[in-house]
Amino acid sequence: MLPQFGTAIRKNKSLPVDAGGSAPEKASVDAAWLVLEAANDLGDHAAIAACRRVIDAELNGTIAGSSDIDLVLGYFR
C-alpha cells in the first residue's frame, strides 16, 4: 500500500526543478515532514535521522546533504 501512497504524492505535488536540475529545498523539507511521520510509524531510525537533518538544515539556512535529500525524495518509491 505504501507505493500507492508515494505515487499519489508524486502525482499531486508539483516539484518544480530549478536551473541546477534538483528539487528546491522547500519541496524536500515538505517531503521530509511526510517521510518523518511514516518513518516514525515504521520505526525506520535511519530515515528519521535523515529527515531531521533535512529539516534542521532548512531551519538553519544551510543545505542538506544530497544523500539525505535522495533518501527523503525516494522514500515512497
C-alpha angles and dihedrals in degrees: 000000000000095000090057090052091051091047090052090052092050093049096046101038116068111215105193117206123232125218091273092060098244130111113265118262093247092058091051091050092050089050090046091059091052093046091045090058093048093043091051090052091049096041091238099161096180092054091045090055092047091050091050091051092050092048093045092049091054092047091049093047094244133119120262120231115271092235091056092048091047091052092049096046094044098041098105096040 
